[in-house]
Amino acid sequence: MDKTLLLLLGLLAAVGAAVFVFLPTHPSTPVTTGTPIVRTSAALPSVDGVIKSGEYSGQTVIGDVEVNWATEKDALRVGLKSPGAGWVAIGFDPATMMDKANIILGAVVNGAVVARDDVGTGLFSHAPDTSSGGQDNLLAAAGRESNGETVFEFAIPLNSGDPADRPLAIGQTVKVIVAYQATSDDFGERHTRRASGEITLTAP
């Protein structure tokens, strides 16, 4: 065989091997980064993974995510409905972009809710409160997934006293950021869509 042809075939084989090595791989099962909090039952009866008619005093749509909220005693209850089968998240009162926001993430994995209390650590980054000396302040969490949609309900204190959280107050209009992942339950997987808006925390 011609030496030039042999050299060309060898070069093509080397390039093909290199391309294969650098192709991205995807885990076969969903994972979550950090230490997620798994709660299969809610501490508050009203947090059950089902958004009922009249259950919340406030409702809006931010991006593609339906956001429901209500204050209850010293807590804020939130119900999120995402058009995706992956994780969904909301962040409260960011300073700029994601920075300083109190971010709650949730996903339904094998029928159980997986939730995490994060803080915005930069314009485009976040990490569990516990990684920076804060605490996990989720009072309750529940969720359900069906027909390619995810419902995630949770409750947090209005003012946890945690330095990683920004205090909330009844009557306050709060900027919120929301995001969701269409297919992945991995909290480290980039969002499918994100958006921002405002909610006003009304009295019970």
C-alpha positions in Angstrom: 0.0 0.0 0.0 1.2 3.5 -0.8 3.1 5.1 2.2 1.2 8.3 1.8 -2.1 6.5 2.1 -0.9 4.6 5.2 0.2 7.8 6.8 -3.2 9.4 6.1 -5.1 6.4 7.5 -3.0 6.5 10.6 -3.6 10.2 11.1 -7.4 9.7 10.7 -7.3 6.9 13.3 -5.5 9.1 15.8 -7.9 12.0 15.3 -10.9 9.7 15.8 -9.4 8.3 19.0 -8.8 11.8 20.4 -12.4 12.9 19.5 -13.8 9.8 21.3 -11.7 10.5 24.4 -13.0 14.1 24.7 -16.7 13.3 24.0 -18.8 14.3 27.1 -20.2 11.5 29.2 -23.4 11.5 31.2 -24.1 9.6 34.4 -26.7 6.8 34.0 -28.5 7.8 37.2 -29.2 11.2 38.6 -27.0 12.6 41.3 -26.9 15.7 43.4 -23.9 17.7 44.4 -23.2 18.6 48.0 -25.3 16.9 50.7 -29.0 17.1 49.8 -31.7 16.8 52.5 -34.1 14.0 51.7 -37.6 14.4 53.3 -40.3 11.9 52.4 -42.8 13.5 54.8 -43.6 17.1 55.6 -43.4 18.7 59.0 -46.3 20.9 58.1 -49.6 19.3 57.0 -50.1 21.9 54.2 -46.7 20.9 52.6 -47.7 17.7 50.8 -46.5 18.1 47.2 -49.9 19.0 45.9 -50.9 22.6 45.0 -54.6 22.9 45.9 -57.0 25.6 44.7 -57.0 28.4 47.2 -54.1 27.0 49.2 -51.9 30.0 48.6 -52.6 33.7 48.8 -50.2 34.7 46.0 -49.6 33.2 42.6 -47.6 34.3 39.5 -45.7 32.8 36.6 -42.0 33.6 36.3 -40.5 32.3 33.1 -42.1 28.9 32.7 -42.4 28.3 36.5 -45.6 28.7 38.4 -44.8 30.3 41.8 -47.3 30.1 44.7 -46.7 31.5 48.2 -48.3 32.2 51.5 -47.1 33.3 55.0 -48.0 31.0 57.9 -47.1 32.1 61.4 -43.4 32.9 61.1 -42.8 30.8 58.0 -43.0 31.2 54.2 -44.7 28.4 52.3 -43.9 28.1 48.6 -45.3 25.9 45.9 -43.4 25.7 42.6 -44.7 24.0 39.4 -42.1 23.4 36.7 -42.7 22.2 33.1 -39.7 19.9 33.4 -39.0 16.5 35.0 -35.7 17.7 36.6 -34.9 20.0 39.5 -36.6 23.3 40.1 -35.3 26.2 42.3 -36.1 29.6 43.6 -33.9 32.3 45.1 -35.0 35.1 47.4 -33.7 38.7 47.6 -30.4 38.4 45.6 -28.0 41.3 45.8 -26.9 41.1 42.2 -27.8 38.2 39.9 -27.5 35.1 42.2 -25.2 36.7 44.8 -26.4 36.6 48.4 -29.8 35.0 47.4 -31.4 32.4 49.7 -31.8 29.6 47.2 -34.0 26.5 47.7 -33.6 23.6 45.2 -35.8 20.6 44.9 -36.2 17.5 42.8 -38.2 14.3 42.9 -36.0 11.3 42.8 -37.5 7.8 42.8 -40.7 9.2 44.3 -39.0 11.1 47.2 -38.3 14.8 47.4 -34.6 15.8 47.5 -34.1 19.4 48.7 -31.2 21.7 49.5 -30.9 25.1 51.2 -28.2 27.1 49.3 -26.8 30.6 49.3 -25.7 32.6 46.3 -21.9 32.8 46.5 -21.3 34.9 43.4 -23.1 36.3 40.3 -23.4 32.8 38.8 -22.7 30.4 41.6 -24.3 29.0 44.7 -23.5 26.4 47.4 -25.1 24.8 50.4 -25.5 27.1 53.4 -23.6 24.5 55.5 -20.5 24.9 53.3 -20.0 28.4 54.5 -20.9 28.1 58.2 -24.6 28.5 57.8 -27.4 26.0 58.5 -30.0 24.1 56.6 -33.2 25.9 57.5 -35.8 24.0 55.5 -38.8 23.4 57.8 -40.6 21.0 55.4 -40.4 19.9 51.8 -42.5 17.6 49.6 -42.8 17.0 45.9 -44.4 15.0 43.1 -43.6 14.4 39.5 -46.1 13.4 36.8 -46.6 13.9 33.1 -43.2 15.5 32.7 -43.9 18.2 35.3 -42.6 18.7 38.8 -44.4 20.1 41.8 -42.1 21.1 44.7 -43.5 22.6 48.0 -41.4 23.8 50.9 -41.4 26.0 54.0 -38.7 28.2 55.4 -38.6 30.7 58.3 -39.2 34.3 57.4 -36.2 35.2 59.5 -34.0 32.2 60.3 -31.3 34.2 62.0 -28.8 32.4 59.8 -26.1 34.8 58.4 -26.4 32.9 55.1 -30.1 33.9 54.8 -31.5 37.3 54.0 -34.5 38.0 56.4 -37.9 38.3 54.9 -40.9 40.3 56.3 -44.6 40.4 55.8 -45.5 43.3 53.4 -42.1 43.2 51.8 -41.9 43.0 48.0 -39.1 40.6 47.2 -37.1 40.0 44.1 -36.9 36.3 43.2 -35.0 34.3 40.7 -36.3 30.9 39.4 -34.7 28.2 37.3 -35.5 24.6 36.3 -33.9 21.7 34.5 -36.0 19.9 32.0 -34.6 16.4 32.5 -31.9 16.2 35.1 -32.3 15.9 38.9 -28.6 16.7 39.3 -28.4 20.1 41.1 -25.0 20.7 39.4 -26.6 20.4 35.9 -27.0 23.8 34.2 -30.6 25.1 34.1 -32.8 24.7 31.1 -34.3 28.2 31.7 -34.0 30.9 34.3 -36.0 34.1 35.0 -36.6 36.7 37.6 -39.6 38.6 39.0 -41.1 39.9 42.2 -43.5 38.7 44.9 -45.1 40.6 47.8 -45.4 38.7 51.1 -48.9 39.3 52.3 -50.2 38.6 55.8 -51.8 35.2 56.6 
